[in-house]
Amino acid sequence: MRILRIAMAQINPTVGDLSGNARMIKAGIKAARTAKADLVVFPELAVTGYPPEDLLLKPRFVADTRRVVDEIAKECTGMVAVVGYVGQGVEAQERTIRPVVVSAGHHDLSNAAAILSERRLVASYGKWLLPNYGVFDESRYFRPGRTLPLVGLRGTTIGINICEDIWFPDGPTRLQAAAGAEVIVNINASPFHVGKARLREQMLATRARENGVIVTYTNTVGGQDELVFDGSSLIVDQTGTVIARAKAFEEDFLVADLNVEAVGRGRLAHGGKKSLSGKAAGVVERVAIKGAASAPKRSRVVPPLDTPLSECDEVYRALVLGVTDYVRKNGFKKVVIGLSGGVDSALTAAIAVDALGADNVLGIFMPSPYTSQESGEDVAELARRLGIETQTISITPAFEQYRQTLAQAFRGKAADTTEENLQARIRGNILMAFSNKFGHLVLTTGNKSEMSVGYATLYGDMAGGFAVIKDAPKTMVYELAQLRNRQGRAPVIPKRILDRAPTAELKPDQKDEDSLPPYAVLDPILKAYVEEDRSIEEIVAAGFDRETVKRVVTLVDRSEYKRRQAPVGIKITQRALGKDRRMPITSGYRSG
């Protein structure tokens, strides 16, 4: 039986930390050697971290990445390593094609896979299909690849491609399989959103089945600004069956023995492989790895098949990982959160505790003249259950001083949202004072429903460094809170917090529904308009009241200026309020 042993290193690199990323890659090579692997694979742009963005416009950064690749190559003996890096010049592109200058001026860069063996870079594959939508800007930095290296290793032909390349039926995978590839090694930095893992598995199964190849999918893991990468690396056999699945939302090292002989038998049963056209054949490069004719003696490895998570579990794990890595990678140790007695701040605190530990979370309760006794009680109980330190600082004296200071200027004007916003801004100042004095990162607590319609105060509850639940609609916030309460020995979020009507408590007897439609109505409208780009007519046709829809759409459109000034937050839906959705602030177009 012809067996290829692959090791897939699902690592958590940090953008720009070339030496730290190199240490992880070298450790993975060492672990693969211990496992007697023939091939070890690392994620897309593992050397630089993903996405490196405008670091790629710095020539020294690009040069440093190549130097690091050379250092990594020295560790690679007795096996082949595939490592994502930034390719430059002819090493990563077809030798006969002249560079095509793109707008960024970096015509010779490619999102590449380095093929390392016997202490050197023996070949490089440049990503063919560059995503340039949503959070992706790859055409700004890279040009597409034009060659298809096929690696011959221990009698097996291996095709290598990168992320987007495998999503399309007529992409490189088809050409590589037609040229004789039996195993496709696809390396990735595929950001998480709800439902992505299931969609990904379906796509990979289809691609493996239609080409009669084994597909290995090595994904990165970790948080990078608003993005979270879920890992969940996969191996799918030639029948479309998932035979290995790595852990979700944590680093993993998956080792598997691939039955390459079964690929050949399957192709014979289906009349053999299709032949390449003359034009396509011209882009194939054969790379034979010398000294790799026979495999060492080793016992059979049974790969892990981790159980997929539910969608709610996925989101919660993504939020925890996003907080962990944003805090850790940016050099913070502790966070501070304004606790109001509401579900948003309660969930944010629970996530922070799970990410950082209770000792690293400080809660500040800042009652105003309109804060209820129940809110104070609920904050105290939440803090007790989570085991976090809290401090109470009344904003009433500062609020009264502000009103006195402004009394003459505001004479004859009735109280309105101005006074409400003053309270929020006083709280924002207090939280930022704690951040300045103690070095804690302020976690904001606004949800996607509020951020979409502008139900938030600039320089008030929007003030902070990281917006944990910025992409979670209010209805999802309740689902996540209930999920967290089902974990562990006892619920951490008091029942009354979940049962009370949402309120900002900035004026007497205030409720969110005084200003907004019920969240059960608001959230589906927002999903249709913000995430799916549905028109008012389409949303109304789905059963929603026309005047309500028009009002919500107007609020969304008018609040773009606020969202531009909000802190970065974790993307968990297919279309988040950030890089995914880039609307102009100044616009004469009206959706209604």
C-alpha positions as CSV (number, residue, x, y, z in Angstrom):
1,M,0.0,0.0,0.0
2,R,1.3,3.4,-1.0
3,I,1.1,5.7,2.1
4,L,2.0,9.4,2.4
5,R,2.3,10.7,6.0
6,I,1.3,14.3,6.3
7,A,1.6,16.6,9.4
8,M,-0.6,19.7,9.4
9,A,0.6,22.4,11.8
10,Q,-2.4,24.6,12.8
11,I,-0.5,27.4,14.3
12,N,-1.4,30.9,15.7
13,P,1.0,33.4,14.1
14,T,1.1,37.1,14.9
15,V,1.2,39.6,12.1
16,G,4.7,41.1,11.7
17,D,6.3,38.9,14.4
18,L,8.6,37.2,12.0
19,S,11.0,35.7,14.6
20,G,8.1,34.4,16.8
21,N,6.3,32.9,13.8
22,A,9.6,31.3,12.6
23,R,10.0,29.7,16.0
24,M,6.6,28.1,15.8
25,I,7.3,26.9,12.2
26,K,10.6,25.4,13.3
27,A,9.0,23.7,16.2
28,G,6.4,22.3,13.8
29,I,9.1,20.9,11.5
30,K,10.8,19.3,14.5
31,A,7.5,17.7,15.6
32,A,6.9,16.4,12.1
33,R,10.3,14.8,12.1
34,T,9.5,13.1,15.4
35,A,6.3,11.9,13.9
36,K,8.2,10.5,10.8
37,A,6.1,12.6,8.5
38,D,7.0,12.8,4.8
39,L,5.4,16.3,4.5
40,V,4.6,19.0,7.0
41,V,2.3,21.9,6.1
42,F,1.8,25.3,7.6
43,P,-0.9,27.9,6.9
44,E,-1.1,30.7,4.3
45,L,1.3,33.5,5.0
46,A,2.4,31.7,8.2
47,V,5.8,33.6,8.2
48,T,4.2,37.1,8.2
49,G,0.8,36.3,9.8
50,Y,-2.4,37.1,8.0
51,P,-3.3,39.7,6.8
52,P,0.0,41.7,6.8
53,E,-1.8,44.6,5.0
54,D,0.5,47.6,4.3
55,L,3.5,46.1,6.0
56,L,3.9,44.6,2.5
57,L,4.6,48.1,1.2
58,K,7.8,48.2,3.3
59,P,10.7,46.8,1.2
60,R,12.6,45.9,4.4
61,F,9.7,43.8,5.7
62,V,9.5,41.9,2.5
63,A,13.3,41.3,2.5
64,D,13.1,40.2,6.1
65,T,10.4,37.6,5.3
66,R,12.7,36.0,2.7
67,R,15.6,35.9,5.2
68,V,13.4,34.1,7.7
69,V,12.3,31.6,5.1
70,D,16.0,30.8,4.4
71,E,16.4,30.3,8.2
72,I,13.4,28.0,8.3
73,A,14.7,26.0,5.3
74,K,17.9,25.1,7.2
75,E,15.7,23.1,9.7
76,C,14.1,21.1,7.0
77,T,15.9,17.8,6.4
78,G,14.5,14.4,5.7
79,M,11.1,15.7,4.7
80,V,9.3,18.4,2.7
81,A,7.8,21.5,4.3
82,V,5.1,23.8,2.7
83,V,5.2,27.2,4.3
84,G,3.1,30.3,3.5
85,Y,5.2,33.4,2.9
86,V,5.6,36.4,0.6
87,G,7.1,35.5,-2.7
88,Q,9.1,38.0,-4.6
89,G,10.2,38.3,-8.2
90,V,10.9,35.3,-10.5
91,E,11.2,32.8,-7.6
92,A,7.4,32.9,-7.2
93,Q,6.2,33.5,-10.8
94,E,6.5,32.2,-14.3
95,R,10.0,32.9,-15.5
96,T,8.9,34.1,-19.0
97,I,6.2,36.6,-17.9
98,R,7.2,40.2,-17.5
99,P,6.0,41.9,-14.3
100,V,2.6,43.7,-14.5
101,V,2.6,46.8,-12.4
102,V,-0.4,47.2,-10.1
103,S,-1.6,50.3,-8.3
104,A,0.4,49.6,-5.2
105,G,3.6,49.5,-7.2
106,H,4.5,46.0,-5.8
107,H,4.3,44.1,-9.1
108,D,6.6,41.3,-8.0
109,L,5.0,40.1,-4.8
110,S,2.9,37.0,-4.5
111,N,1.0,35.3,-1.8
112,A,3.1,32.2,-2.0
113,A,3.8,28.7,-0.6
114,A,7.5,27.9,-0.1
115,I,8.4,24.3,-0.8
116,L,11.4,23.5,1.4
117,S,13.5,20.4,1.3
118,E,17.1,19.5,2.3
119,R,17.8,23.0,3.8
120,R,16.7,25.1,0.8
121,L,13.7,26.5,-1.0
122,V,13.3,24.1,-4.0
123,A,10.2,25.7,-5.5
124,S,7.4,28.2,-4.9
125,Y,3.7,28.4,-5.7
126,G,2.1,31.8,-6.2
127,K,-1.6,32.0,-5.3
128,W,-3.7,32.2,-8.6
129,L,-7.0,33.5,-7.4
130,L,-6.7,36.6,-5.3
131,P,-9.8,37.5,-3.2
132,N,-10.6,41.2,-3.3
133,Y,-14.0,41.5,-1.5
134,G,-15.3,41.8,2.0
135,V,-12.3,41.9,4.4
136,F,-9.8,40.9,1.6
137,D,-7.6,43.3,-0.3
138,E,-5.1,40.9,-1.9
139,S,-5.0,42.6,-5.4
140,R,-3.7,45.7,-3.6
141,Y,-0.5,43.8,-2.8
142,F,-0.1,40.7,-4.9
143,R,-0.2,39.6,-8.5
144,P,-1.6,36.2,-9.4
145,G,0.6,33.1,-9.8
146,R,1.1,31.6,-13.3
147,T,2.8,28.2,-12.6
148,L,1.7,25.0,-11.0
149,P,4.5,23.1,-9.3
150,L,3.7,19.4,-8.8
151,V,5.9,17.8,-6.2
152,G,7.0,14.2,-6.6
153,L,7.5,12.7,-3.1
154,R,7.9,9.0,-2.3
155,G,6.1,8.0,-5.4
156,T,3.2,10.4,-4.8
157,T,2.4,13.5,-6.9
158,I,1.3,16.4,-4.8
159,G,-0.3,19.7,-6.0
160,I,-0.1,22.7,-3.8
161,N,-2.5,25.7,-3.9
162,I,-3.7,28.4,-1.5
163,C,-7.1,29.2,0.0
164,E,-9.3,30.9,-2.7
165,D,-7.7,28.6,-5.3
166,I,-9.7,25.7,-4.2
167,W,-13.1,27.4,-4.0
168,F,-13.7,27.4,-7.7
169,P,-14.3,24.2,-9.8
170,D,-12.2,25.5,-12.7
171,G,-9.3,26.7,-10.5
172,P,-5.8,25.2,-10.0
173,T,-7.1,22.1,-8.3
174,R,-8.7,20.8,-11.6
175,L,-5.5,21.5,-13.5
176,Q,-3.3,19.9,-10.9
177,A,-5.5,16.8,-10.8
178,A,-5.5,16.5,-14.6
179,A,-1.7,16.8,-14.5
180,G,-1.5,13.8,-12.2
181,A,-1.8,15.2,-8.7
182,E,-3.1,12.6,-6.3
183,V,-3.0,14.8,-3.2
184,I,-3.9,18.5,-3.1
185,V,-2.3,20.5,-0.3
186,N,-4.3,23.7,0.3
187,I,-3.0,26.2,2.8
188,N,-5.3,28.8,4.3
189,A,-6.0,31.9,6.4
190,S,-9.7,31.5,6.2
191,P,-11.6,34.0,8.6
192,F,-14.5,32.7,10.6
193,H,-18.1,33.7,10.3
194,V,-21.2,31.8,11.4
195,G,-21.8,28.8,9.1
196,K,-18.4,29.0,7.4
197,A,-17.1,25.6,8.7
198,R,-20.0,23.7,7.2
199,L,-19.9,25.5,3.9
200,R,-16.1,24.9,3.8
201,E,-16.5,21.1,4.3
202,Q,-19.2,20.9,1.6
203,M,-17.0,22.7,-0.8
204,L,-13.9,20.6,-0.1
205,A,-15.9,17.4,-0.4
206,T,-17.1,18.5,-3.8
207,R,-13.7,19.4,-5.0
208,A,-12.1,16.1,-3.8
209,R,-14.9,14.0,-5.3
210,E,-15.1,15.8,-8.7
211,N,-11.3,15.6,-9.2
212,G,-10.7,12.2,-7.6
213,V,-8.0,13.5,-5.2
214,I,-7.3,13.6,-1.5
215,V,-7.6,17.2,-0.3
216,T,-5.8,18.5,2.8
217,Y,-6.9,21.9,4.1
218,T,-4.5,23.5,6.7
219,N,-6.0,26.6,8.2
220,T,-4.5,29.1,10.6
221,V,-6.0,29.8,14.0
222,G,-6.2,32.9,16.2
223,G,-7.3,36.5,16.4
224,Q,-6.0,39.4,14.3
225,D,-7.7,42.7,14.9
226,E,-11.4,42.1,13.8
227,L,-10.7,38.7,12.3
228,V,-10.8,35.4,14.0
229,F,-9.4,32.3,12.3
230,D,-11.1,29.1,13.5
231,G,-8.5,26.4,12.5
232,S,-10.7,23.3,11.9
233,S,-8.2,22.0,9.4
234,L,-9.5,19.0,7.4
235,I,-8.5,16.1,5.3
236,V,-11.1,14.9,2.7
237,D,-10.5,11.6,0.8
238,Q,-11.2,11.1,-2.9
239,T,-14.8,10.1,-2.2
240,G,-15.6,13.3,-0.5
241,T,-15.5,11.8,3.0
242,V,-13.9,13.8,5.9
243,I,-11.3,11.5,7.4
244,A,-9.6,14.0,9.7
245,R,-10.6,17.2,11.4
246,A,-8.4,19.3,13.7
247,K,-9.6,21.2,16.7
248,A,-11.6,24.5,16.3
249,F,-10.3,27.8,17.8
250,E,-7.1,26.4,19.2
251,E,-3.7,25.3,17.9
252,D,-3.4,21.7,16.8
253,F,-0.9,19.3,15.2
254,L,-2.7,16.8,13.0
255,V,-0.8,13.8,11.6
256,A,-2.4,11.4,9.1
257,D,-1.5,8.6,6.8
258,L,-3.0,9.1,3.4
259,N,-3.9,6.1,1.3
260,V,-2.7,7.4,-2.0
261,E,-3.0,4.0,-3.6
262,A,-6.8,4.2,-3.2
263,V,-6.8,7.4,-5.4
264,G,-5.3,5.5,-8.3
265,R,-7.8,2.6,-7.9
266,G,-10.6,5.1,-7.9
267,R,-9.4,6.8,-11.0
268,L,-9.1,3.5,-12.8
269,A,-12.6,2.6,-11.8
270,H,-13.8,5.9,-13.4
271,G,-11.9,5.6,-16.6
272,G,-8.6,7.4,-15.5
273,K,-7.9,11.1,-15.2
274,K,-8.6,13.7,-17.8
275,S,-5.7,14.9,-19.8
276,L,-4.4,18.5,-19.7
277,S,-4.8,20.8,-22.7
278,G,-1.6,21.9,-24.3
279,K,-2.0,25.4,-22.9
280,A,-2.6,24.2,-19.4
281,A,0.2,21.7,-19.6
282,G,2.6,24.6,-20.2
283,V,2.1,26.0,-16.7
284,V,3.0,22.7,-14.8
285,E,6.4,22.4,-13.2
286,R,7.5,19.0,-12.0
287,V,9.5,19.1,-8.8
288,A,11.2,15.8,-7.8
289,I,12.4,15.7,-4.3
290,K,15.7,13.8,-4.3
291,G,16.5,11.2,-1.8
292,A,12.9,10.6,-0.9
293,A,12.3,7.3,-2.7
294,S,11.3,5.2,0.3
295,A,9.5,5.8,3.5
296,P,10.9,5.0,6.9
297,K,9.5,2.2,9.0
298,R,6.6,3.4,11.1
299,S,3.4,2.2,12.6
300,R,0.0,3.4,11.2
301,V,-1.4,6.7,12.5
302,V,-5.1,7.1,13.0
303,P,-5.9,10.9,12.6
304,P,-8.2,12.8,14.9
305,L,-11.8,13.5,13.8
306,D,-12.9,16.4,16.1
307,T,-16.6,16.9,16.5
308,P,-18.0,20.1,14.8
309,L,-19.4,22.7,17.1
310,S,-22.9,24.1,17.1
311,E,-23.2,27.6,15.6
312,C,-23.7,29.3,19.0
313,D,-20.7,27.4,20.4
314,E,-18.7,28.5,17.4
315,V,-19.5,32.2,18.0
316,Y,-18.8,32.0,21.7
317,R,-15.4,30.3,21.1
318,A,-14.6,32.9,18.4
319,L,-15.3,35.8,20.7
320,V,-13.2,34.3,23.5
321,L,-10.3,33.7,21.1
322,G,-10.7,37.2,19.6
323,V,-10.4,38.8,23.0
324,T,-7.5,36.5,24.1
325,D,-5.4,37.3,21.1
326,Y,-6.2,41.0,20.8
327,V,-5.2,41.5,24.5
328,R,-2.2,39.2,24.4
329,K,-0.8,40.2,21.0
330,N,-1.0,43.9,21.8
331,G,0.8,43.6,25.1
332,F,-2.0,44.1,27.5
333,K,-2.6,42.0,30.7
334,K,-5.8,43.3,32.1
335,V,-9.1,44.7,30.8
336,V,-11.7,47.1,32.3
337,I,-15.4,47.0,31.6
338,G,-18.2,49.3,32.4
339,L,-20.9,47.1,34.1
340,S,-24.4,48.4,33.9
341,G,-26.6,45.5,35.1
342,G,-27.6,44.8,31.4
343,V,-27.0,41.7,29.4
344,D,-24.5,43.2,27.0
345,S,-21.9,44.1,29.7
346,A,-22.6,40.9,31.5
347,L,-21.9,38.8,28.4
348,T,-18.8,40.9,27.7
349,A,-17.5,40.3,31.2
350,A,-18.1,36.5,31.0
351,I,-16.2,36.4,27.7
352,A,-13.4,38.4,29.1
353,V,-13.1,36.1,32.2
354,D,-13.1,33.0,29.9
355,A,-10.4,34.6,27.7
356,L,-8.1,36.2,30.4
357,G,-9.1,34.8,33.8
358,A,-11.0,36.6,36.5
359,D,-7.9,38.2,38.0
360,N,-7.4,40.1,34.8
361,V,-10.9,41.6,34.6
362,L,-12.0,44.8,36.4
363,G,-15.6,45.9,36.4
364,I,-16.6,49.5,37.0
365,F,-20.2,50.2,38.1
366,M,-21.1,53.9,37.5
367,P,-24.6,54.6,38.7
368,S,-26.4,57.9,37.8
369,P,-29.6,59.5,39.2
370,Y,-31.6,57.1,37.0
371,T,-29.8,53.9,37.8
372,S,-32.2,51.4,39.5
373,Q,-31.4,49.5,42.7
374,E,-31.8,46.3,40.7
375,S,-28.9,47.2,38.4
376,G,-26.6,47.6,41.3
377,E,-27.7,44.3,42.8
378,D,-27.3,42.5,39.5
379,V,-23.8,43.9,39.0
380,A,-22.7,42.8,42.4
381,E,-24.1,39.3,41.8
382,L,-22.6,39.0,38.4
383,A,-19.2,40.0,39.8
384,R,-19.5,37.4,42.6
385,R,-20.3,34.6,40.2
386,L,-17.5,35.5,37.8
387,G,-15.1,36.2,40.7
388,I,-14.0,39.6,39.3
389,E,-13.1,42.7,41.2
390,T,-15.5,45.6,40.9
391,Q,-15.5,49.3,41.9
392,T,-18.5,51.6,42.2
393,I,-18.0,55.2,41.1
394,S,-21.1,57.4,41.1
395,I,-21.4,59.8,38.2
396,T,-24.1,61.9,39.8
397,P,-21.7,64.6,41.2
398,A,-20.0,65.0,37.8
399,F,-23.4,65.0,36.0
400,E,-24.8,67.7,38.3
401,Q,-21.6,69.8,37.8
402,Y,-22.0,69.5,34.0
403,R,-25.6,70.6,34.2
404,Q,-24.7,73.5,36.3
405,T,-21.9,74.5,34.0
406,L,-24.2,74.4,31.0
407,A,-27.3,75.8,32.6
408,Q,-26.8,79.4,31.4
409,A,-26.0,78.2,27.8
410,F,-28.9,75.8,27.7
411,R,-31.4,78.2,29.4
412,G,-34.9,77.7,28.0
413,K,-34.0,74.4,26.4
414,A,-35.8,71.2,27.6
415,A,-33.8,68.2,28.7
416,D,-33.2,65.7,25.8
417,T,-30.7,63.3,24.5
418,T,-28.0,65.9,25.3
419,E,-28.3,65.1,29.0
420,E,-28.5,61.4,28.3
421,N,-25.2,61.5,26.3
422,L,-23.5,63.6,29.0
423,Q,-23.9,60.6,31.4
424,A,-22.5,58.2,28.8
425,R,-19.6,60.4,28.2
426,I,-18.8,60.8,31.9
427,R,-18.7,57.0,32.1
428,G,-16.5,56.9,29.0
429,N,-14.1,59.3,30.6
430,I,-13.9,57.3,33.8
431,L,-13.2,54.1,32.0
432,M,-10.4,55.7,29.9
433,A,-9.0,57.2,33.1
434,F,-8.6,53.7,34.5
435,S,-7.0,52.7,31.2
436,N,-4.5,55.5,31.3
437,K,-3.7,55.1,35.0
438,F,-3.3,51.3,35.2
439,G,-2.7,50.3,31.6
440,H,-5.9,48.2,31.3
441,L,-7.6,47.9,27.9
442,V,-11.2,49.2,27.9
443,L,-13.6,46.6,26.4
444,T,-16.8,48.3,25.0
445,T,-20.1,46.5,25.3
446,G,-22.2,47.7,22.4
447,N,-23.9,45.1,20.2
448,K,-24.5,45.0,16.4
449,S,-28.2,46.1,16.7
450,E,-27.2,49.2,18.5
451,M,-24.2,50.0,16.3
452,S,-26.2,49.5,13.2
453,V,-28.8,52.1,14.1
454,G,-26.6,54.5,16.0
455,Y,-28.1,53.7,19.4
456,A,-24.8,54.5,21.1
457,T,-22.9,57.6,22.3
458,L,-19.8,58.9,20.6
459,Y,-17.0,59.3,23.2
460,G,-19.4,57.7,25.7
461,D,-20.3,54.0,25.6
462,M,-18.4,53.8,22.3
463,A,-15.2,54.9,24.0
464,G,-12.6,52.1,24.4
465,G,-10.1,49.9,22.8
466,F,-11.9,46.7,21.6
467,A,-15.6,46.1,20.9
468,V,-16.1,42.4,21.9
469,I,-19.8,41.9,20.7
470,K,-19.9,44.6,18.0
471,D,-21.0,42.1,15.4
472,A,-23.4,40.2,17.6
473,P,-27.1,41.2,17.2
474,K,-29.0,41.7,20.4
475,T,-31.0,38.5,19.9
476,M,-27.8,36.6,19.5
477,V,-26.4,38.3,22.7
478,Y,-29.2,36.6,24.6
479,E,-28.5,33.3,23.0
480,L,-24.8,33.5,23.9
481,A,-25.6,34.5,27.4
482,Q,-27.9,31.5,27.8
483,L,-25.2,29.2,26.3
484,R,-22.7,30.5,28.8
485,N,-25.1,29.8,31.6
486,R,-25.4,26.2,30.5
487,Q,-21.7,25.7,30.8
488,G,-19.9,25.0,34.1
489,R,-21.5,24.1,37.4
490,A,-23.8,27.1,37.7
491,P,-25.1,30.0,35.6
492,V,-22.8,33.0,35.7
493,I,-25.2,35.6,34.4
494,P,-28.1,36.3,36.9
495,K,-31.6,35.4,35.6
496,R,-32.9,38.8,36.3
497,I,-30.4,40.3,33.8
498,L,-31.8,38.1,31.1
499,D,-35.4,38.7,32.1
500,R,-35.4,42.5,32.5
501,A,-36.4,44.7,29.5
502,P,-33.3,46.3,28.0
503,T,-32.7,49.8,29.2
504,A,-29.9,52.4,29.0
505,E,-31.2,54.0,32.3
506,L,-30.3,57.5,31.1
507,K,-33.7,59.0,32.0
508,P,-36.7,57.9,34.2
509,D,-38.3,54.6,33.3
510,Q,-36.4,54.4,30.0
511,K,-36.6,51.2,27.8
512,D,-34.8,50.5,24.5
513,E,-38.1,49.9,22.8
514,D,-39.0,53.6,23.5
515,S,-36.5,54.4,20.8
516,L,-36.3,51.3,18.7
517,P,-38.5,48.5,17.3
518,P,-38.5,45.3,19.4
519,Y,-35.2,43.5,18.8
520,A,-37.1,40.5,17.5
521,V,-38.3,42.8,14.7
522,L,-35.2,45.0,14.4
523,D,-32.6,42.2,14.0
524,P,-34.1,40.5,11.0
525,I,-34.5,43.9,9.2
526,L,-30.9,44.7,9.9
527,K,-29.7,41.3,8.7
528,A,-31.6,41.8,5.4
529,Y,-30.4,45.4,4.9
530,V,-26.9,45.4,6.3
531,E,-25.7,41.8,5.6
532,E,-27.8,40.9,2.5
533,D,-28.2,44.3,0.8
534,R,-31.9,43.8,0.5
535,S,-34.0,46.8,-0.7
536,I,-36.8,48.3,1.3
537,E,-39.3,46.7,-1.1
538,E,-37.8,43.3,-0.6
539,I,-37.8,43.6,3.2
540,V,-41.4,44.7,3.2
541,A,-42.3,41.8,0.9
542,A,-40.8,39.5,3.6
543,G,-43.6,40.6,6.0
544,F,-42.3,43.7,7.8
545,D,-44.1,47.0,8.3
546,R,-43.1,49.5,5.6
547,E,-42.8,52.5,8.0
548,T,-40.7,50.4,10.4
549,V,-38.4,49.3,7.7
550,K,-37.9,52.8,6.3
551,R,-37.2,54.1,9.8
552,V,-34.6,51.4,10.4
553,V,-32.9,52.0,7.1
554,T,-32.7,55.7,7.7
555,L,-31.1,55.2,11.1
556,V,-28.5,52.8,9.6
557,D,-27.6,55.2,6.8
558,R,-27.3,58.2,9.1
559,S,-25.1,56.4,11.6
560,E,-22.2,55.6,9.4
561,Y,-20.2,58.5,10.9
562,K,-20.5,56.9,14.3
563,R,-19.4,53.5,13.2
564,R,-16.2,55.0,11.5
565,Q,-15.2,56.2,15.0
566,A,-16.0,53.0,16.9
567,P,-13.2,50.7,18.1
568,V,-12.4,47.6,16.1
569,G,-14.5,44.6,17.0
570,I,-14.7,40.9,16.3
571,K,-16.3,39.7,13.1
572,I,-18.6,36.8,13.5
573,T,-21.3,37.3,10.8
574,Q,-20.9,37.0,7.1
575,R,-20.9,40.8,6.8
576,A,-19.7,42.9,9.7
577,L,-19.7,46.6,10.3
578,G,-16.1,47.3,9.4
579,K,-14.0,46.3,6.4
580,D,-16.9,44.1,5.1
581,R,-19.2,47.1,4.6
582,R,-17.6,50.3,3.4
583,M,-20.3,52.9,3.0
584,P,-19.5,56.6,2.4
585,I,-20.3,59.0,5.2
586,T,-21.2,61.9,2.9
587,S,-23.7,60.5,0.4
588,G,-26.7,62.0,-1.5
589,Y,-28.2,58.6,-2.2
590,R,-31.2,57.5,-0.1
591,S,-32.2,53.9,0.1
592,G,-35.9,54.8,0.6
